[in-house]
Amino acid sequence: MTGGDTTGRTAVHRAKERAERLIGTLRRGLGHAGPDRDAMLSIVKSVFAAAVAWLIANNLLHAPSATFAPFTALLMVQATVSQSVDQSARYAAAMVAGVVLAGVLTPTLGAAMWTFAVLILVALVFGRWRKLGQQGPQVGVAALFAYSSFTQSPALSSSYLQLASIAGLVLLGCALGVLTNLVIVPPMRYRSAEHGIGSLAHSLCDLLTDVSEGLHGGVPDRESAQAWQHRADQLPESVAQARATVEHAAETMRFNPRRLFMRDSTSFAGHRTILNALERAGEQLRSGLRGVHNAAATDHPQDRAHHRFIIGYAELLAAAAEAARNLGRLHSADDTPQLRELDDATSRAERAYRELAEQAGDETLDSPRQWPIYGALQTDAHRLVEEFIHARHSLSRLLEPDREEPRSVGSAGN
């Protein structure tokens, strides 16, 4: 086989893997709530807001600087409605301030190089006002465009008309961005505490499952390891969203007379326990995936012992994925099937860890001259299983006070 044939097949293989990852992203986005669906919705809403802004500014108003409206609308489609409103107000204030500064200084000082320098200086200083936040630099941007309009307009009246047009287009874009975010699937509007936790658990379960399936062939390639690491790095954002839903739900229950008619407890202690467990498990997975990436990127030759360890690690992750899925399904003390399935999945993970530890004890996987990649992976695996055992222990005390407490991984088999 020639080198060209090998290179061609490698390129085809990588293209196929990229296509599979893209299909997986689309499947997750269409299948359930999570970071992938949020990204897809954000893209759809941004396209809609920009298209409507362009239609109004260019086709209906025939504005000379019509691009200001869709540009602003794109920026104002934020993660939540409250963020859209807050950033729109700051952005509009910054842009209008820049336009006003140019409208005052340019006619007063005349169109000259030193006028331009003074204008930008004042705009940048004003942009440091803390109430403008991260939109402060837009004062200078708006002042620059407004100054350009002044120098290119033949008459003073047309210059002011151009400035008013820019300010109006910015306000139009802000309004359309906020309205789009408010009307098309408003973020967080429909999410309950259970939905937020379920979404997080589903995302973690999906990632654990995909990594497990990918590792069943042994040590992965670098590109697959990087793709898993990228998805794992999105988990903290999902945790923050889930925590916000839980705390918002808890806040709405305070002094609410409807809680008197609710059969289940509204302390949200169980929700917080599950959320904390998923968060810690996600952090352990992120650490483990860094080890997987190091194993994929190592220059040392991989042998059968390394592949057997990775396959055993994959079995452990499969059991952890099932435990994460069942944690997301727990909503009340009546969910006894999920409690039993959580027990079974946790027990499977314990057995998988013991087998992994026994295998690692019989093999020399790490060279004394390199960073202990497989030793670190074993440590991360131990901590990951411990998180699910601790979660089951905490939920047992909340939901089944009379149940015997489970043992930890360290005590299993003693």
PyMOL commands that set and color helices and strands:
alter all, ss='L'
color gray80, all
select helices_A, chain A and resi 3-31+35-60+68-76+81-109+113-127+130-135+138-152+156-183+193-215+222-232+235-253+257-261+269-297+304-329+336-362+373-399+409-411
alter helices_A, ss='H'
color red, helices_A
deselect
rebuild
show_as cartoon
